[in-house]
Each structure stands twice: as structure tokens, then as C-alpha cells.
Amino acid sequence: MTEFLKTVDDLAGRIADGIRLAVPPDYSGCAMAAVRALIRRGARDLDLLGVPQLGFQGDMLIGAGCVSSLETAALTLGEYGAAPRFTAAIKSARIRMRDSTCPAIHAGLQAAEKGIPFMPLRGILGSDVLAHRDDWKTIDNPFGDDDSLVVLPAIRPDVSLFHAALADRAGNVWIGVRRELMLMAHASRETHVTVEAISDDDLLADDRYASGTIPALYISAIAHIPRGAWPVGLKGHYDPDAHHLREYVALAATEDGFRNYLHAHIHASERGVDVSA
């Protein structure tokens, strides 16, 4: 049964240290308010999974010391440039990086979704990525001659965390076309979601929403957090806050600047300041 929580700090409090945490890219539905809450409470030793890549939330969590290991196809701030705290952590060997690809991450999650131990994939044969992943195995195709496949172990996150536009009071969550969020929820042991709004209507009973709705069976906890994706934005609801994101990139270029950012825009909320205004 889905639990409805009163605050974003309650939601972040359910995400224990040391777990494997799956989060989506900036364009999909980032629970940025929950990420700030994780940083405020001093989360540690997270094994962060980008589905299939990461942006601002990954850079912030790494910079704040919340992450010990990382698996993703990329960590980039897109048009804003390289991810400064991720880059610094890699150069100093402060975090352990497992390079991957978008199809490989999706394949691993699909294996967990189906309850099978691995998933085959062909496109990474001969790549440098394969050479550095001793948990990926090359096998002969049992149904073909002289045809190799890579088999990837199932990826089963402890928790998936994302932001969505709408939930209903039964715990169903509408994600629209963002199917990677559906995959994350199916593959994970728990799924925690922040939402813009909560509807009194049953989303699964409405043909306009049903096909893009994750049933409550897969949703562990929901917190109603309007503008919960700020500052990266939520398509169809509000745009990214370009001014704030540029400020982040400028400050996060140095360790001292990043600490100033944390003080002004994350820890400030402990003093009752609305950092998303």
C-alpha cells in the first residue's frame, strides 16, 4: 500500500545510507526537492544509478559527499557544460565509476523487471566499455553460429526516486510518455515519488491517463511537493530556471563556491527560506 507523506524530508528520510538509488536524467522528472533534502540530512555512501544518464541532481549529490559509487552512461549538464563536482570527484578518485551505456542500463533494468538474472545485448561488443566491466560476460549465441552476445546482470535498485506531474489518492502515478520511469518502478524494490498535484479521480479508470500511469502496486511513497523539480523544470508545467542553473555552474566550479551554493540554496531551507521561489 502506497504511503502518503507530509513533507519532502519525510520522503528523504526513507532513503537509507548505502543503498543503490536510481534517478532519471534532467529531462525526465527529477525530484530535486528530495535531492536537496537528502543533502540536508547528510546522506552518505549512495550507489547512484543514472537511468540512463545524470545531470544536475547527480552533480549536486556527488559534490555534497552523498555518493560513493556511480553507474551511468554519462553525467553532463548539457548546454550548461561539464559537471564540475563530478569531474573533481573523478579526478581525485573520491568516487568509484562504473562506465555504462544507455542500452546497457535499460537492459539491466529490464532483466530485473522480468525477474531474470541477465539480459543479452549486442551493440557493445568490441567497445572499451566492455573491456572495463568484469561483470559483463561475452557468450556464444546458443541459437546461431559464430555469433557472440554480451550478457548483462540484472540491475535492481533499492530505491527509485523521481518527480511526476500527477498522482491519485490510491497511489497511482501518471508519468505520461516517460517510460524510463515505469521501468525504474518495475525494477526497484521501492519507488518514492514527489508530485505536482494529487487527483481525487482514479487515473487508471481514465483512458486519457491510464496508459501513462504507474499502478500503486509499484509505488512505495508519495509526497505532494509542487515545483518539486525546480530548478531543472518539468515539461508542460514549468521551464528550467536558466538563471539559477547558470549560477550553480559558476559556483560549483570550485569547492568553496559549491559550499557557498549549498549554504545559500539548500541548507537555507532549514531556516525557513523557500529556495524554489
C-alpha positions as CSV (number, residue, x, y, z in Angstrom):
1,M,0.0,0.0,0.0
2,T,1.4,3.4,-1.0
3,E,2.2,5.7,1.9
4,F,1.4,9.4,1.6
5,L,4.0,11.5,3.4
6,K,3.6,15.1,4.6
7,T,6.9,16.6,3.8
8,V,9.9,16.1,1.4
9,D,12.1,15.5,4.5
10,D,9.8,12.6,5.4
11,L,10.4,11.1,1.9
12,A,14.2,11.6,2.1
13,G,14.2,10.0,5.5
14,R,13.1,6.8,3.9
15,I,16.2,6.6,1.7
16,A,18.8,5.0,3.8
17,D,22.6,5.5,3.5
18,G,24.5,2.9,1.5
19,I,21.7,1.9,-0.9
20,R,21.5,1.7,-4.7
21,L,19.5,4.8,-5.7
22,A,18.2,5.1,-9.3
23,V,17.3,8.6,-10.6
24,P,16.4,9.8,-14.1
25,P,18.0,12.5,-16.3
26,D,17.2,16.2,-16.2
27,Y,14.7,16.0,-19.0
28,S,12.6,13.2,-17.4
29,G,11.3,14.1,-14.0
30,C,13.9,14.9,-11.3
31,A,12.8,15.0,-7.6
32,M,15.1,18.0,-7.0
33,A,13.4,19.0,-3.7
34,A,14.0,15.4,-2.4
35,V,17.6,15.6,-3.6
36,R,18.1,18.8,-1.6
37,A,16.5,17.1,1.4
38,L,19.0,14.2,1.1
39,I,21.9,16.7,1.0
40,R,20.4,18.5,4.1
41,R,20.2,15.3,6.1
42,G,23.8,14.3,5.1
43,A,23.1,11.1,3.1
44,R,26.2,9.0,2.6
45,D,27.6,6.1,0.6
46,L,24.9,6.1,-2.0
47,D,25.5,3.9,-5.1
48,L,23.9,6.2,-7.7
49,L,22.4,4.8,-10.9
50,G,21.6,7.2,-13.8
51,V,18.7,6.0,-15.9
52,P,20.3,6.2,-18.3
53,Q,22.3,9.4,-17.6
54,L,22.6,12.1,-15.0
55,G,22.7,15.8,-14.7
56,F,22.3,18.5,-12.0
57,Q,21.0,16.2,-9.3
58,G,23.9,13.8,-9.8
59,D,26.5,16.6,-9.7
60,M,24.9,18.1,-6.5
61,L,24.8,14.7,-4.7
62,I,28.4,13.9,-5.6
63,G,29.6,17.4,-4.6
64,A,27.8,17.1,-1.2
65,G,29.6,13.9,-0.4
66,C,26.5,11.7,-0.6
67,V,27.8,9.3,-3.3
68,S,30.5,6.7,-3.1
69,S,29.9,4.9,-6.4
70,L,28.2,5.6,-9.6
71,E,26.9,3.8,-12.7
72,T,25.7,5.8,-15.6
73,A,26.0,6.3,-19.4
74,A,27.0,10.0,-18.8
75,L,27.0,12.8,-16.3
76,T,26.6,16.1,-18.1
77,L,24.9,19.5,-17.5
78,G,24.1,19.7,-21.2
79,E,24.1,23.2,-22.7
80,Y,25.5,24.4,-19.3
81,G,28.7,22.5,-19.8
82,A,30.6,19.8,-17.9
83,A,29.5,18.7,-14.4
84,P,32.1,20.3,-12.1
85,R,31.7,18.4,-8.9
86,F,31.5,15.1,-10.7
87,T,34.7,16.0,-12.7
88,A,36.5,16.9,-9.5
89,A,35.4,13.7,-7.8
90,I,36.6,11.5,-10.7
91,K,40.0,13.3,-10.9
92,S,40.6,12.8,-7.1
93,A,39.3,9.2,-7.2
94,R,36.8,10.1,-4.5
95,I,34.1,8.1,-6.1
96,R,34.1,4.8,-8.0
97,M,32.7,5.0,-11.5
98,R,31.2,2.1,-13.5
99,D,31.0,3.2,-17.1
100,S,28.0,2.1,-19.0
101,T,25.8,2.8,-22.0
102,C,22.1,3.8,-22.3
103,P,21.1,0.4,-23.8
104,A,23.1,-1.5,-21.2
105,I,21.4,0.3,-18.3
106,H,17.9,-0.2,-19.8
107,A,18.8,-3.9,-20.5
108,G,19.9,-4.5,-16.9
109,L,16.7,-2.9,-15.5
110,Q,14.6,-4.9,-17.9
111,A,16.1,-8.1,-16.6
112,A,15.1,-7.1,-13.0
113,E,11.7,-6.1,-14.3
114,K,11.2,-9.5,-15.8
115,G,12.7,-11.4,-12.8
116,I,15.5,-12.9,-14.7
117,P,19.3,-12.8,-13.8
118,F,20.6,-11.2,-17.0
119,M,19.8,-9.7,-20.4
120,P,21.7,-10.2,-23.7
121,L,22.9,-7.2,-25.7
122,R,25.0,-7.0,-28.9
123,G,25.9,-3.3,-29.5
124,I,28.7,-3.0,-27.0
125,L,30.8,-5.9,-28.5
126,G,34.4,-4.7,-29.0
127,S,34.0,-1.5,-27.1
128,D,36.3,-0.1,-24.5
129,V,33.4,0.0,-22.1
130,L,33.1,-3.8,-22.2
131,A,36.9,-4.1,-21.6
132,H,36.5,-2.4,-18.2
133,R,33.4,-4.2,-16.9
134,D,34.3,-7.6,-15.5
135,D,30.7,-8.2,-14.5
136,W,29.7,-8.2,-18.2
137,K,30.2,-11.5,-20.0
138,T,30.6,-12.4,-23.6
139,I,29.0,-15.7,-24.7
140,D,28.3,-17.6,-27.9
141,N,24.8,-17.3,-29.2
142,P,23.2,-20.7,-28.4
143,F,20.9,-20.3,-31.5
144,G,23.5,-19.1,-34.0
145,D,26.9,-19.9,-35.5
146,D,29.9,-17.7,-34.8
147,D,27.7,-15.1,-33.2
148,S,28.6,-13.5,-29.9
149,L,26.5,-11.7,-27.3
150,V,27.1,-9.7,-24.2
151,V,25.1,-10.7,-21.1
152,L,24.5,-8.0,-18.5
153,P,23.5,-8.8,-14.9
154,A,20.1,-7.6,-13.7
155,I,20.1,-4.1,-12.2
156,R,17.7,-4.0,-9.2
157,P,17.9,-0.6,-7.4
158,D,16.9,-0.5,-3.7
159,V,15.0,2.8,-4.4
160,S,14.0,4.7,-7.4
161,L,13.3,8.4,-6.9
162,F,11.6,10.8,-9.3
163,H,9.1,13.7,-9.7
164,A,5.8,13.4,-11.6
165,A,3.0,15.7,-12.6
166,L,0.1,13.8,-11.0
167,A,-0.9,11.0,-8.6
168,D,-4.3,9.9,-7.3
169,R,-5.4,9.1,-3.8
170,A,-5.0,5.4,-4.4
171,G,-1.2,5.9,-5.1
172,N,-1.3,5.6,-8.9
173,V,1.3,8.0,-10.5
174,W,0.9,9.5,-14.0
175,I,4.2,9.8,-15.9
176,G,2.9,10.4,-19.5
177,V,5.5,9.3,-22.1
178,R,8.4,9.0,-19.7
179,R,8.6,5.2,-19.9
180,E,12.0,5.0,-18.2
181,L,10.2,6.0,-15.0
182,M,7.9,3.0,-15.5
183,L,10.9,0.7,-16.0
184,M,12.6,2.1,-12.9
185,A,9.5,1.5,-10.7
186,H,9.1,-2.1,-12.1
187,A,12.8,-3.0,-11.4
188,S,13.2,-1.4,-8.0
189,R,12.5,-2.7,-4.6
190,E,10.9,0.6,-3.6
191,T,9.8,3.7,-5.6
192,H,9.5,7.1,-3.9
193,V,7.8,9.9,-5.9
194,T,7.2,13.6,-5.4
195,V,4.3,15.0,-7.4
196,E,2.9,18.4,-8.5
197,A,-0.7,17.5,-7.7
198,I,-3.0,14.8,-6.3
199,S,-6.3,14.0,-8.1
200,D,-9.5,12.7,-6.5
201,D,-10.1,10.7,-9.7
202,D,-8.8,7.2,-10.4
203,L,-6.1,7.7,-13.0
204,L,-6.3,4.1,-14.2
205,A,-10.0,4.4,-14.9
206,D,-9.5,7.4,-17.2
207,D,-8.4,6.5,-20.8
208,R,-6.6,9.8,-21.0
209,Y,-4.2,8.8,-18.3
210,A,-4.2,5.0,-17.9
211,S,-1.6,4.1,-20.4
212,G,0.9,6.5,-18.9
213,T,0.2,5.6,-15.2
214,I,2.3,3.5,-12.9
215,P,-0.1,1.4,-10.7
216,A,0.1,2.0,-7.0
217,L,1.4,-1.6,-6.6
218,Y,4.9,-0.3,-7.6
219,I,4.8,3.0,-5.6
220,S,6.0,2.9,-2.1
221,A,5.7,6.5,-1.0
222,I,4.4,9.8,-2.4
223,A,4.9,13.4,-1.2
224,H,2.9,16.3,-2.6
225,I,5.6,18.8,-3.5
226,P,4.6,21.5,-6.0
227,R,7.5,22.7,-8.1
228,G,9.4,19.7,-6.8
229,A,11.5,19.5,-10.0
230,W,12.8,23.1,-9.7
231,P,15.3,24.3,-10.9
232,V,15.6,21.8,-13.8
233,G,11.9,22.2,-14.6
234,L,9.1,19.8,-15.6
235,K,7.9,19.6,-19.2
236,G,4.4,21.0,-19.7
237,H,4.4,22.7,-16.2
238,Y,7.4,25.0,-15.8
239,D,10.7,25.6,-17.6
240,P,14.2,25.1,-16.3
241,D,15.4,28.1,-14.2
242,A,18.2,29.1,-16.5
243,H,19.5,31.9,-14.3
244,H,19.7,29.6,-11.3
245,L,21.3,26.8,-13.2
246,R,24.0,29.1,-14.6
247,E,24.6,30.4,-11.0
248,Y,25.1,26.8,-9.9
249,V,27.6,26.0,-12.7
250,A,29.6,29.2,-11.9
251,L,29.7,28.5,-8.1
252,A,30.3,24.7,-8.4
253,A,33.4,25.3,-10.4
254,T,35.3,25.4,-7.1
255,E,34.9,23.6,-3.8
256,D,34.4,26.8,-1.9
257,G,31.9,28.1,-4.4
258,F,29.9,24.9,-4.2
259,R,29.9,25.2,-0.4
260,N,28.5,28.7,-0.8
261,Y,25.8,27.3,-3.1
262,L,24.8,24.7,-0.5
263,H,24.6,27.3,2.2
264,A,22.5,29.7,0.2
265,H,20.2,27.3,-1.7
266,I,20.0,24.0,0.2
267,H,20.8,24.5,3.9
268,A,19.0,27.8,3.9
269,S,15.7,25.9,3.8
270,E,16.4,24.7,7.3
271,R,15.9,28.3,8.3
272,G,12.5,28.5,6.6
273,V,13.7,30.1,3.3
274,D,11.8,28.9,0.2
275,V,14.8,28.2,-2.1
276,S,12.5,27.3,-5.1
277,A,10.7,30.7,-5.2
